[in-house]
Each structure stands twice: as C-alpha cells, then as structure tokens.
C-alpha cells in the first residue's frame, strides 16, 4: 500500500474535449502527472532498411516508382511548379500573385527538388553506414537560401526565364527572402561555408544548432544610435521542415542521488528539476554540382508539459497557465541573450546545454541503430566543437556513457576524447568562456560532479608528469580558484578532445605559445594543429558577383574553378589582356553603382562611384578597431578642411563605409557606432568637402548586404590589433572579389600576404610579438598620444561631432587607460599607409594589375581545402561516392 507522501505516479491520457466549469480550488487528485510526450524512433538503420526494402512486394514497388515525384527539369516544368504552388499551397491566383508570393512559390519549387535529393542522400549515407561528421555551432549565418539553391542545382537561368514569362524579375523575387537570423559574425558564417563544402565534397555530415525565433536582433539607426528591435525572420520560412516526431526531453536543475548496486559500483541518478522539450527542425544543405544534400538540424524549445496548464486556465489564472511554455521558449528565442545580468548568464548556459544534449541524443540514437558496440562510437562519429559554446557536449557524453549506459569511467572517457575535436577561435583570454561553479551546480548538478571528476583525473596525470611543478596544476586546471570558482570551458574542451586546432598559422602558433602553452607541455605538440579558414567561392564569388564569376570562367575554361579554386591561377596569364582588364574594371564600377544606389535609398546620401570605396564591415568590437578607422576619417576631414580649394582638387575622393552590429550590452561598441554616424552627419553635409569624403554607416549588416558590399569594395580594412584576430574570413571574401586590403599582420592577413605578394596588400602597424611590451610600457612607463590622434580628440572634445561627453570613454581608453588596443601606437603608420593607398589608386592601371593578380593567387582560401584538411587530420572520414545522373 502506497503511503500518502509516496503516491504512485500515474499518467493521464489527454482528453479530446472537456466542458469548462466555473469551479474554485483544486480539481485534480494528488500524484497525477501531466501527460508525457512519448517518443517514437524515426528512420531505420543500415541493416533494417535493407530488410524493409527486400520485403516490399514487387507490384507495390512498381506502383510506388511509377508515381514517384520527379521535380522540374526545364523552364516549363519550373513554371508549372510555381503556378501550382501559387494556386494550391498559397491559395492565390494570377490576379493577386505579388513578388512575395512569387518568391514563396519559386522557393517551394526548388525546395521540392531539394527534398528528393535530400532523401536520397540520407538513404545513401544510411546504406553506406560509414563515419559521419557532426558540426556543432551556436551560429549558422546561412544568408538567403533561394539564390544559393538555384546556383548549386544549376537552374538559375531556368528560374530567370520562367519567372520572366510569369511577369517577374528574378532579382526582385530573390530580394523578398529574409536572411536566416541564426548568427552574428564570422563564427556563424564560417560554419555556413563549411556546411556548403561538406555537401559539395560529398562528406556524410550534419550541422546542429539552435532555431532562434528572433536571431540576434534587427539593427536600426535612430539619431545615430544603434537600436535593437526583434528580427521576425520566421514569418514564412519554406526551407525548414518541422520534425515533431523528433522530440527530446532535456532536464535542468534537480539534484543527484548516489546509490550502490549489487556489485558495489556507485550509481548516480539525476532527479527532479524542470524538463524542457527540444523539437527538431531540418534545413536541406545542397552541395554544388552534386546531388548530395546534407542536413542542418536546429532545435526549438517547447514546454514538456504542453502548451498551457488547463487547470490554471480554467481557474482564471490565464497568464500563469502559459508560464511554462513562455519560460521554455525563451531558450531558443534569441541568439546571445544579454549576459550583463545573472539571469542572462543562466539563459545562455541553458541554451548551450539544451542544444548539445538534444544533439547528442540524436547522434546516439542514430549510432544505436547500427547495433555496434560502444567502443566503435569514435569510428562512426566525429563531433567538431566550433568554439567553446558546445563544450558541455563532452560532459554530457561522459554522463550518458557512465550513468545511463553503464560503462566504466575510463572506457567512457576514452570514447569521449576520441570523438571530439575543438576549434579555438580566439587568443583573447577574456573571450574564453567561463561559467561560475554555483551557476552550473544550480542548473546542471550532475554535470558539475563529472567536471570535477574529469579535472581530478586530469590533474593527477599532470602531477605524475610534473612532480616538481605545483604551479602548473593551477594553470591547467579546469576549475579556476577564484571567488566564486569558475569552470574554464576552453580547458575542458582541450582535455576532452583528441585534436585542438587554430584557424590561421599565426593564431595556431599564438595559442601554443601563450594561452595554451602549458597544455602543449602536458599533451605534446601533436594534439595542436592548424587549419587556416576558408570561404565557399560558390556564394562569395559566383552568387555575390555573377559577372566577375562569368568573366573568370571565360578565361579559365569554365566554372570548374568553383570546385577547385586553385584554377584561378590561370588568370595571371591574362593580366596584360586589355579587353579583359577593361571588362574587369567595368564590372567593379557596376558593382559600385549598385551599392551607391542602395546608400542613396537607405541613407539618403549621394556617393560618387568613381571615388575610392573604403569598407569595414564586421562585428563592432574594440579589438577590430573601427574606432581607429573613424579617427582616421576625422583626420582626413580635418586635413581637407585646412586645405585651399586648389589643394583639395588634387586629393583622392573617398567613401568610408562601415557596417556591423554591437552586442546589446557592449557600451563602447555602441558608442563607436554613434560616433561614426555623427561624423557622417557633419562630413556628408559639408559643402566645402563635397565628394572628397563621405562617411556611411550601413544599417543592419547581414549576409545579403555583404553580398552587395563586398563586390563593390576597392579597399577593405582588416585592422585588428596584431595578435587578436584569430583568422578573419571577410578579408578573403574582399580579395576574391577584386578588392585590396589595408591591414595589420594579424590572423589570415599574413597568409594572404604570403599567397598574393607584399606588393598587393597594404600592411601597417606593430607586430604581435611587440604588443605585450607596448602594453607594459603604457601601464608602467610613459604613454603619449600620437599628435595627429590628439588633434582628432580635440575636434571631438570641442563638440564638432555632437555632445563630446558621449565619446569621452573612447578617448579616455586611449589617453588614460593604457590604450590596450594600441590605437595611438599604430595611428601614424595607419595614416601613412592610407596615403600610399591614395597614391596607388590614382594609378588605375597599376591598381587593376594588383587586383587581378590578387584574385589569381587566392586559390588556397577555399573552404573546400579546409574541409579536406579537417577530414584527413582530425575526423578521419572519407567522402561518399555519388552516382549523379
């Protein structure tokens, strides 16, 4: 007989309908839980699918194959699909089909085709039963999907002609698509390029991320300030497939109960707490010139208890009746919730665990279908951690193997370390994630115990290895002994992975000699490797700059260079071809005209396309030094103002173009945006200056805007303090589109210089090895601000660009707080190098030669090369042969 406080838990079936009764008090007996979602396994393993296929009778198979959907193959077929979707899916007609409906119908026509190839790809990969790659990234900055699908399938011309016959311009239709708001910066765009390359190279691979309802935010500029508003990008998204049958219960909070089984083994059970449901949404990722279509699975959070609490609703507590659902849905609502508050920190950590736990559940479910023993898990599964955000996956897999699957600790840990690889993206110690022990204890009590156990075992091996060096234990420990104690996620990622890679040669060298120096001593240098980042030429040349892609194809013998970027080297044979150079220059000018039209439409400022377009578009951050760029623009403005009209006529006209978002809680970055806009308001309306200088901030920078801005750039700024940018990939995109770089010896700039030659890049500033000495001198010695920079500060402080108090922090950071990012130290070199740029641009023939030569030598910077390096050095995975018909 059950005692009252130990009532048996009974499940109640959900009712199909119930009368609403006006009743007070409790209406349900104690001890009855809400109905729980029952999961059903989806799909088959390799053995099962063969058995099922063999069991289908021949007449059924023939009927099925006879009526199988084929997807359109020509213009008529495409038009038929578009009209069908307009009339049946969208319930519209020829009379009320606008551009938005045309986009929806065209996207659905291409999506239908991708579904067929996506299904075949998954079946082929299941049959092969080979090792799969799982790429875990908190961001996937995918950009627009329709144009990408058209180009990868090779049917853009068919779509162009079909839409034209139906009365639409393809450019207007493509413009209707919202960018997928699944990322913010280079981390997310790199992940998107990698997914493109994985599919294009036929590797069996899945991406795993979060399905943010609002993304980071939509940026509006109001009175010069960044204002964040929700980005409702999911209004209509034809590219996702809800998988309501793939739902995972994710646990938070609660407590851990330890017991002993018959054999004396300690069993840990995580009990109680709160459960949130993760629901899968899939996005097809088509490869270029192949039928391989891989999958990006995104997780959305729902309340495990259902949409709302009927009991509370019926008793009039309407707001609290949906509280569970609202609390659950905040997990996948916004990318990077502001973590200035403790609640924000907890939500970020919740996001990270929710996503990796659901992803691992899915990966393990797939592995179990193979009926293989656990020790073969690393032979079938390679998981790549894109930065430290997914590091809890290491702890979660160890928990699953020991607590749920009953493996011994050492056996489980061996599986874990052979499964994971970790990509580090920063050398800034303050950018390496840390979570407080009390927060993890509160949210994930069992995981904290496992982290302590991992750390203890690790430190014991270190102590045996270095018996006379006690200090190293504190330096490499996963637990930082501060108040409160902190978990160093980068240390956990290193200890739990079999390979750690940096993303540029300088970056990989720096992490081995600075932040992770002790780990090289512990594990040896072989654990640490380098894979220099790359970009997909399909999106960043063929899609973003189709005319240039066509011109290159004409000179290299076709579009094969999009699959083998090293074929660009054939362009050098044509560097002196007058007709080729003329068309090259015309394409650049046309791209600048397109951007100028956008600036006029959005900013209301007229810019001259003949000016030098000087561009810095990226996440706003002090280490990326947009503040130095705008200080340089102010210096140029002050210099022009001091000249006579005759002297001004000899100056090179410039348009300084900025774009990028500042994190909502990053005050200094938001002030940089404010200063850029205030400077623009003054300079752009100064009749003395005219077209000699314009300062433009492009609102709400995203992938689609990048595809317009990058092909229009003459000069791009990659001016981070040396030793702070891990790699950068926008530098590669700008050069691939025929622009030149002004930059520091930082990140991938160094390797770009090595490939394209020092004559084709404008380098300036101090080197990484000098940075620490300079910072030390600033703090403990003399620090004087560069005289030219001091004049810029005087202009700001005199109120030339609005209320000087708004920008006092920016000036104080340089003048009084040690100038951590060396703005003053590099300012003189920066100005002198810009003078060299002006001089080089006046010689247009020489400039075009530099541009063509640079593009010809960019073959190394393809994401296809990166993926092949990962596959060989880190994942040990082979591409799957595809018989494309």
Residue, then its C-alpha position, 0 to 999 in steps of 0.5 A: x500500500x502506497x503511503x500518502x507522501x509516496x503516491x504512485x505516479x500515474x499518467x493521464x491520457x489527454x482528453x479530446x474535449x472537456x466542458x469548462x466549469x466555473x469551479x474554485x480550488x483544486x480539481x485534480x487528485x494528488x500524484x497525477x502527472x501531466x501527460x508525457x510526450x512519448x517518443x517514437x524512433x524515426x528512420x531505420x538503420x543500415x541493416x533494417x532498411x535493407x530488410x524493409x526494402x527486400x520485403x516490399x512486394x514487387x507490384x507495390x514497388x512498381x506502383x510506388x516508382x511509377x508515381x514517384x515525384x520527379x521535380x522540374x527539369x526545364x523552364x516549363x516544368x519550373x513554371x508549372x511548379x510555381x503556378x501550382x504552388x501559387x494556386x494550391x499551397x498559397x491559395x492565390x491566383x494570377x490576379x493577386x500573385x505579388x513578388x512575395x508570393x512569387x518568391x514563396x512559390x519559386x522557393x517551394x519549387x526548388x525546395x521540392x527538388x531539394x527534398x528528393x535529393x535530400x532523401x536520397x542522400x540520407x538513404x545513401x549515407x544510411x546504406x553506406x553506414x560509414x563515419x559521419x561528421x557532426x558540426x556543432x555551432x551556436x551560429x549558422x549565418x546561412x544568408x538567403x537560401x533561394x539564390x544559393x539553391x538555384x546556383x548549386x542545382x544549376x537552374x538559375x537561368x531556368x528560374x530567370x526565364x520562367x519567372x520572366x514569362x510569369x511577369x517577374x524579375x528574378x532579382x526582385x523575387x530573390x530580394x523578398x527572402x529574409x536572411x536566416x537570423x541564426x548568427x552574428x559574425x564570422x563564427x556563424x558564417x564560417x560554419x555556413x561555408x563549411x556546411x556548403x563544402x561538406x555537401x559539395x565534397x560529398x562528406x556524410x555530415x550534419x550541422x546542429x544548432x539552435x532555431x532562434x525565433x528572433x536571431x540576434x536582433x534587427x539593427x536600426x539607426x535612430x539619431x545615430x544610435x544603434x537600436x535593437x528591435x526583434x528580427x521576425x525572420x520566421x514569418x514564412x520560412x519554406x526551407x525548414x521542415x518541422x520534425x515533431x516526431x523528433x522530440x527530446x526531453x532535456x532536464x535542468x536543475x534537480x539534484x543527484x542521488x548516489x546509490x550502490x548496486x549489487x556489485x558495489x559500483x556507485x550509481x548516480x541518478x539525476x532527479x527532479x528539476x524542470x524538463x524542457x522539450x527540444x523539437x527538431x527542425x531540418x534545413x536541406x544543405x545542397x552541395x554544388x554540382x552534386x546531388x548530395x544534400x546534407x542536413x542542418x538540424x536546429x532545435x526549438x524549445x517547447x514546454x514538456x508539459x504542453x502548451x498551457x496548464x488547463x487547470x490554471x486556465x480554467x481557474x482564471x489564472x490565464x497568464x500563469x497557465x502559459x508560464x511554462x511554455x513562455x519560460x521554455x521558449x525563451x531558450x531558443x528565442x534569441x541568439x546571445x541573450x544579454x549576459x550583463x545580468x545573472x539571469x542572462x548568464x543562466x539563459x545562455x548556459x541553458x541554451x548551450x546545454x539544451x542544444x548539445x544534449x538534444x544533439x547528442x541524443x540524436x547522434x546516439x540514437x542514430x549510432x544505436x541503430x547500427x547495433x555496434x558496440x560502444x567502443x566503435x562510437x569514435x569510428x562512426x562519429x566525429x563531433x567538431x566543437x566550433x568554439x567553446x559554446x558546445x563544450x558541455x557536449x563532452x560532459x554530457x557524453x561522459x554522463x550518458x556513457x557512465x550513468x545511463x549506459x553503464x560503462x566504466x569511467x575510463x572506457x567512457x572517457x576514452x570514447x569521449x576524447x576520441x570523438x571530439x575535436x575543438x576549434x579555438x577561435x580566439x587568443x583573447x583570454x577574456x573571450x574564453x568562456x567561463x561559467x561560475x561553479x554555483x551557476x552550473x551546480x544550480x542548473x546542471x548538478x550532475x554535470x558539475x560532479x563529472x567536471x570535477x571528476x574529469x579535472x581530478x583525473x586530469x590533474x593527477x596525470x599532470x602531477x605524475x608528469x610534473x612532480x616538481x611543478x605545483x604551479x602548473x596544476x593551477x594553470x591547467x586546471x579546469x576549475x579556476x580558484x577564484x571567488x566564486x570558482x569558475x569552470x574554464x570551458x576552453x580547458x575542458x574542451x582541450x582535455x576532452x578532445x583528441x585534436x585542438x586546432x587554430x584557424x590561421x598559422x599565426x593564431x595556431x602558433x599564438x595559442x601554443x605559445x601563450x594561452x595554451x602553452x602549458x597544455x602543449x607541455x602536458x599533451x605534446x605538440x601533436x594534439x595542436x594543429x592548424x587549419x587556416x579558414x576558408x570561404x565557399x567561392x560558390x556564394x562569395x564569388x559566383x552568387x555575390x558577383x555573377x559577372x566577375x564569376x562569368x568573366x573568370x570562367x571565360x578565361x579559365x575554361x569554365x566554372x570548374x574553378x568553383x570546385x577547385x579554386x586553385x584554377x584561378x591561377x590561370x588568370x595571371x596569364x591574362x593580366x596584360x589582356x586589355x579587353x579583359x582588364x577593361x571588362x574587369x574594371x567595368x564590372x567593379x564600377x557596376x558593382x559600385x553603382x549598385x551599392x551607391x544606389x542602395x546608400x542613396x535609398x537607405x541613407x539618403x546620401x549621394x556617393x560618387x562611384x568613381x571615388x575610392x570605396x573604403x569598407x569595414x564591415x564586421x562585428x563592432x568590437x574594440x579589438x577590430x578597431x573601427x574606432x581607429x578607422x573613424x579617427x582616421x576619417x576625422x583626420x582626413x576631414x580635418x586635413x581637407x578642411x585646412x586645405x585651399x580649394x586648389x589643394x583639395x582638387x588634387x586629393x583622392x575622393x573617398x567613401x568610408x563605409x562601415x557596417x556591423x552590429x554591437x552586442x546589446x550590452x557592449x557600451x563602447x561598441x555602441x558608442x563607436x557606432x554613434x560616433x561614426x554616424x555623427x561624423x557622417x552627419x557633419x562630413x556628408x553635409x559639408x559643402x566645402x568637402x563635397x565628394x572628397x569624403x563621405x562617411x556611411x554607416x550601413x544599417x543592419x549588416x547581414x549576409x545579403x548586404x555583404x553580398x552587395x558590399x563586398x563586390x563593390x569594395x576597392x579597399x577593405x580594412x582588416x585592422x585588428x590589433x596584431x595578435x587578436x584576430x584569430x583568422x578573419x574570413x571577410x578579408x578573403x571574401x574582399x580579395x576574391x572579389x577584386x578588392x585590396x586590403x589595408x591591414x595589420x599582420x594579424x590572423x589570415x592577413x599574413x597568409x594572404x600576404x604570403x599567397x598574393x605578394x607584399x606588393x598587393x596588400x597594404x600592411x601597417x602597424x606593430x607586430x604581435x610579438x611587440x604588443x605585450x611590451x607596448x602594453x607594459x610600457x603604457x601601464x608602467x612607463x610613459x604613454x603619449x598620444x600620437x599628435x595627429x590622434x590628439x588633434x582628432x580628440x580635440x575636434x571631438x572634445x570641442x563638440x564638432x561631432x555632437x555632445x563630446x561627453x558621449x565619446x569621452x570613454x573612447x578617448x579616455x581608453x586611449x589617453x588614460x587607460x593604457x590604450x590596450x588596443x594600441x590605437x595611438x601606437x599604430x595611428x601614424x603608420x595607419x595614416x601613412x599607409x592610407x596615403x600610399x593607398x591614395x597614391x596607388x589608386x590614382x594609378x588605375x592601371x597599376x591598381x587593376x594589375x594588383x587586383x587581378x593578380x590578387x584574385x589569381x593567387x587566392x586559390x588556397x582560401x577555399x573552404x573546400x581545402x579546409x574541409x579536406x584538411x579537417x577530414x584527413x587530420x582530425x575526423x578521419x572520414x572519407x567522402x561518399x561516392x555519388x552516382x549523379x545522373 
